[in-house]
């Protein structure tokens, strides 16, 4: 199986969570992208961000009060949604989940890190395959066709 590319979307204040999850995901065979330090010097951050999200198999959104105050975080999840990249919300600090993410089931890392990590890993392994099946179906049957 090829490595699954995970884009970790997080607020600056939640960098430790991003690093903690990133280390564990790498140990489980995932490739990760976490922040601007991955953008080559002289490149447009926004253009690279959009390219990276489009190439990702899944976006892991680390939810916290700071996440919902960050315009960058909102941009990242919006870009993922527009690109139809699966999003895995993970609660890293208690907060009111806002916007379209409130309609997602999220992994809760605030009460039990190990259980939350298992939920993230299982979703990261499962969602890209489901996304590919959906893309193949839409390609074969047309994006706007109805199934009877």
SULSUL-V192649 format. One record per helix or strand. SS is the DSSP state (2 for helix, 1 for strand). FROM is the first residue (numbers start at 0). TO is the last residue. If there is no record, write none. Layout:
((SS	FROM	TO) (SS	FROM	TO))
//
This chain:
((1	4	8) (2	11	26) (1	30	32) (2	35	37) (2	44	54) (1	57	62) (2	64	68) (2	70	81) (1	85	90) (2	98	102) (1	106	107) (2	112	140))
//
